[in-house]
C-alpha cells in the first residue's frame, strides 16, 4: 500500500457462525446439598446435579464463546498490521512488504534522490473467516463434578477501511464485524447440556506507526441459551425421565485491546512483544422460571405443580495476557509468505456471577453451593499462522492454536480470506 493523501472507507458487514454437535462424555456427577442438616445426594432435587453443573459454568461457557469470536478478529488485525508495517516503518525508502528490497531512487546520474511516494488511493477490504474451536475443562471438587466440554465452529465476515498519513507515516484501520454464533456444551452429569446461539455485531480497529501498533475490538452478542437436565433420582417422576429444557436470553458485551511493538531482528525476521486485556459482561433477561410437575424442592413441599428459578447470575470476567510473536518473511514467485508463532500467558483475574444456590427451601438449606471458577488460574496459548500474500490484494492466512493449563485443554482452527483494494 502506498503512502500519500489520507484515505478512508466506510464499513459494513455480515456474518454467519455455525456448529457441529458436541461429542464429549464424562462420568456421573457426585454433588451434595444440605437437607434437614444432613448432606444428601444433590440428585435429591430434579434440578440438582445436572442443573447445578449448567448454572455454575454457564457464564464461563458463554464468555468463552465470545472470546473465540474476538480471537478471529485479532487474526484479521494481525494480518493487516503485517501488510502495513513496511509502509509505515520504512515509508519512503522501502517498498511495502519488501523486506529485502533496496531503497527506491531515481536514475539521475549524479545525485540520486528518493522518488516521492505515489498518491494513495482508497483501500477498503473485505474478509471471510471459517472458525472451529473445542474446549475441555475438568472441574472436580468435594461438592461435585462440574467438568464440561464445548464445541464451536462457524464463519465471521467483515469489511474495513484504512486512513494513512495522520501523523507522518502512520495508518489507522477501522472496520465492522458481524455474525451468528452457535456453541454447544456437554457436562459430566448425564442429561446435562446447553446450547448458546444468536447474532452479534461489533467494531474493531488498529493504529500502526513504525514498529508500534495498538488495536481494539468491541462486540455485542445477543444469545439465546437453551439448556437441558434430567431428574436422575425419579423424585419428580420416572428416573431418568424427560429432560427439562428451558430457554433464556442473554447478552454478552466484550471489549478487548492489545498493544505491540515490532523489532526487526534481520531483514526477514521479527520479534513482536504484546500485552492486552479483555472484559466480557454477561446479562440475563431475568426470566429464569422452570415449571416442575409436583413436590417442588425450591418452593417448599407441595403436591401441585409449581416453578423454580434456574439461578443464573449476571457477571463479568476480566482477562489479562502477555507474550510475544516471532516471525519471518520470504517471497517466492511473487507470493509473500509470513509464517509466525505467538506464545501467550493469560489469566482471568476477576470473575463474578458463579454462585449456585441449593435447590431446597431456604429455611432448610445450608450456604450456597459455590461452583469452582477459573479466577486466578494462569494458562498458556500458542498460535501458529501462515499469512500468504498472493497478489492483487488477495491473501489467506490459516491459523492453529492450542490453549492449556490448570484443568483446561483446548484448540482451534481459523482460515482468514481477505481482499484488499
N, C-alpha and C positions, 0 to 999 in steps of 0.2 A: 504494500500500500504506500503510495507516495504522499509526501507532505506538501502543504501549501495552504490554500484557503481552508477555513474551518468547514466541516460538513456534518450534516445531521440527518438522520432518517427517523421517522416515527415508527411505532411498533404495534403489532397486533399478533395474536397467536391463537392457535387451537391445539388441543392435545387429547390423547387417549391413553389410559392406563388399564391393562387387563391382567388377569391372573389365572394360573393353573392351581388346582386344589392342593392342600397340604397332605403330606404322606407320613408325617411324624407319628410315632406311637410311643406310649410311656406306660409305666407300671401304675397300679392302683394307688390313689392318694390316701394318706392317713392323717387327717386333720382332726382336731378336737374342739369341743366347746364346753361351756360351763352350764350345767343344768342342776338346780337344787343343790348347788355347792359341790357337784361332782363333775369330773371330767368324763364325758361320754363321747363316742364317735361323732364327729361333726356330721356324719351321714344321718343323724337323728332328724335333721331338718331336710326337706326336699330341696331347699335352696342352699344346701350346705357345702360339702367339699367342692363339688363341681362349680357351684355358684361362686364360692369364695375364691377359687383359682382364677376365674374370669374377672371378677371385680378387682381383686388385688393386683392384677397385672395389666388391666386394660389401658390405663394411662400410658404405661411403658410401651405397649404394643402400638397404640395409636400414634404416639410421638415418634417412635422409630420408623413408622410408615412415612411420616413427613420428612424425617431425616434422610431416608433413601431418596426421596424426590429432590431434596436440596442438594444431595451429592451429585445428582445428574446435572444440575445447573452449574455446580462447581467445575465439572469437566468441560462444559461449554466455555466458561470463563478462562480456564487454563489454556484451552486451545487458542482462544482469541489473543491471550497475552503472548503466546508463542509467536503468533503472526505479527503482533505489533512491536515486539521487543526491539528488533533491529531497525525499525522505523523511528524509534524514539531515542534509543541509546547511541546510535551512530547515524543520526538523521541525514547529514549532508556528505558523509564520507563512505557509507556502506549501503549497498542495496538492501531492501527489505529481505530478511531471512537469508542474506548472503554471508554466512559465517566465514567463508574462505575467499570472498571476493575482495578485489583491490579497490582503493579509492577511485571514484569516478571523476575523471578530469577531462578537460578539453584537449584537442590535438594541436594546440598552439605550439610553435617550435621553440619559443624562448622561455616564457614563464607560464607553466601550467596553472590554470585556475579552476577551482571546483565549478562544475556545471550546476547552475541553480536547479533546485528540485522542481519537477513538473507540478502543475496545478492539481490539487487533489479533487477528486470527484466524490459525489455522494456514495457512501459504501454501506448499503443495507445488507443484511444477511438473513437467511432462514436456516433452521436446523431441525432435525428429527432424531430422536434417540430411543431405541428399544432398550429396555432395562429388565433384568431379572435379579432377584435377591432372595436369600434364605437366611434364617437365623434360628439357632437352638440355644436355649437358656436353661440351665439346671439350677433350680431354686428349691432346695430341700431344707426344711427347718424342723424344730421339735414339734411344731403345730401342724405341719403339712408339707405336701409336695406341690409346689407351685411351678414346676417345670413346664415349659411350653415351647412350641416351635411356630415360626411364622414364615410363610412362603408368599412372595410377591413377584409380579412381573408386569411389564407393560411398555408404554410408549409415552414420551412427552415431546412437545414441539414448541418452537418459539420463533420470534423474529426480533432482531436488534439492529441498531444503527450506531455509527461512530462519529464523534466530533474530534478533530485534530487541531493542534496548534493553539491551545487555550493559553498556556503559559510556556512559550517556547515549543520545544519538540516534545509534546506530550499528546495523550489521547484519552478520550472518555467513551466508554461503550455503555449504552442503556438499552434494555430490552424488556419484553413481557413474555411470560411463560404461562401456559395453562394446561390443564389435563384432567383426566379422570382416573382415580386411584381405586384399586381393588386389592385387598390384602386379607389373608385368612390365617387364623391361628388355631392350633390344636393343643390340648392340655393333657397332663398326666392322668387326670381323673376321667374315666370312660364317660362319654356323652357330653363332655365339655368342648365347646368350640365357639369361635367368634369370627365374624366377617365384617370388615370395615371397607366401605366403598362410597364414592362421591366425587364431585368435581372440585377443582381447585384452580386458583389463579394467583399470579404473583408478578413482581418486578425484580430485575436484577441489574447490576452494573459493575464496572471496574474502571479504575483510573490507572494509567500507566505512564511513568516518566522515568526514562533511563532504566535502571535496574529495579526501581521501586514500583510496587503495584498494591492497590487496595481494592477489595471487592465486597459486595453485599448481595444478599438475597432476602426478600420479604415475600411471604406466601400465606394465603388463606386456603385451608382445606375444609370443605363442608361435607362431613361424612355422615353416613347412615350406619349405625352399629347394630348388627343382628347377632345375637348370641343364643346358645342353647345349653341346657344341662338337664340331667335325668335324676329322678328320685331313685337312688340306688337302694335305699332302705325299704321301700314299699310302704312307708308310713302314710303317704298320701294316696296310695293306690297300689296297683301291682308292682312288685320290684322291677326296676329297670323299665318302667312304663314309658309312655310318650314323653319326649323332651319338652321342657318349657322353652319357647322361642320368642322372647320379647324383642322389641326394636326401639332404639333410642337415637336421636340425632345429636351430633357433637360437632364442634368447630375447633380446629387447630389453627393457631396463629403462630407463625415461625419467623424469626429474624436471625440471620447468620451473617457474619462478617469475618474476613481474613485479611492479613497484610503479609506481603512477601518482599524479599529483596534478592535479586538475581545477580550472582557473581559469575563472570566468565573465568573458568579455570584454564581453558585453552580457546583457540578459535572455534572449536567444535564441541566443547563440553562446558556444562554449567552446574552450579550449586545454588539452590534457592531455599533458604530457611523460611519458615512460615509459622504463623500463630493466629489463632482466631477463637471465636466463641459462637454458640448458637443458643437460642431461647425458644422453647416451644410451650405455648399455653393452651391447655385443653379445657373446653367449657361444654357441659352437657345442657340439654334443653330443659331439664328439671322433671320431665315426665318419666319416672322410673318405676311405676307401679306394675306389679306382676300378679295376675289372678292365680289363686290357689284353690283347689276344689273343696277342701274341708280341713278342719282342725289346724288352723294356722298357728305356727310356732312364732310368728313375728308379731301377731296382734293379740295373742292370748289363746286360751282353749275355747274353741267354738266349733260346733258341728256343722256350721253353714259355710258356704264359700266366702272368701274374703280376699284381700290383696296384701302383698308385701312390697316393700321398697327394695329395689335392687342394690342400693347402697353405693353407686358410683359417685365419686367426688371430683369436683373441679380441681385442677392442679397444674403445675408447671415444672419444667426441668431446665436447668442451666448447664450447658456443656462447654468445657474449655479444651483446647487442643493445641499441640505444637509439634513441630518436626521439621523435616527438610525434604526437598525434591532434588534428585540427581538426574541429569540427562545429557544427551549428546545429539549431534545432527550430522547428516550427510545427504548429499544429493546424487542421485543415480538416474541417468536418462531424463533429466528434467523434473524428476519427482523428489520432493524433500521428505526425509524421514526423521522424526524426532522421537526416539524412544526415551522413556523416563520412568523412574521408580520413586515413589513417595512413601516415606515411613513416618507415621504419626503416633503419638501417645495422646489419649483423651480420657476425660473423666467427667461424669455428671456430678458436679459439685453441690448441686441443690436440687432436691426432688420433693414435691408436695403432692398430696392427694392419694395416698396409698393405704389409708386405714380402712379396714373392713370390720363392720360391727357384727357381733354374734347375733345369729338369727333366732333368738328366743326372746320372750318378754323381758323388757328392761329390768323388771323387779327381780328376775331370776338369773339374769346373765351376769357374767363377770366382766372384766375390762374388755375393750375392743380387741379383736384379733388384728395385729399389725402385720401385714404381709411384708416379706423381705423386699428391699429396694436395691437399686444399683448405685445409690448415692455414695460417693467417695471411692468407688472402685476405679482403678486405673487399668485401662485396656489399650491394646495396640491395633493399628490399622496399617496395612501395606497395600499400595495400589501400583499396578504396572500398566503403563499406557504406551501406545504407539500412534503418534499423530502423523498422518500421511497427507502431505500437501500435494494433491495430484496435478494441479494446474488449472488455469481458467477459473480460479476461485473455488474449485471443488476440493473438499478434504474429507477424510474419515479418520476416526480415532477409536479403536477398540480399547477397552479398559477392563481389567480384572482386579478385584480387591478381596482381601481377607481381613476379618475383624476377630480378635481373640483375647482371652484372658479373663480371669475371675468369673468362672461359670458360663462363659459365653464362647460360642464358635459360630461364625457367620461368614458369608461371602456373597459376592455379587458380580454381575457382568453387565457391561454397557457398550453400546456402539453409537458414537456420535457421528452423524452425517450432516455436512454443512456446505452451503453455497454462499460465497461471499462475492458481492459485486464491488 
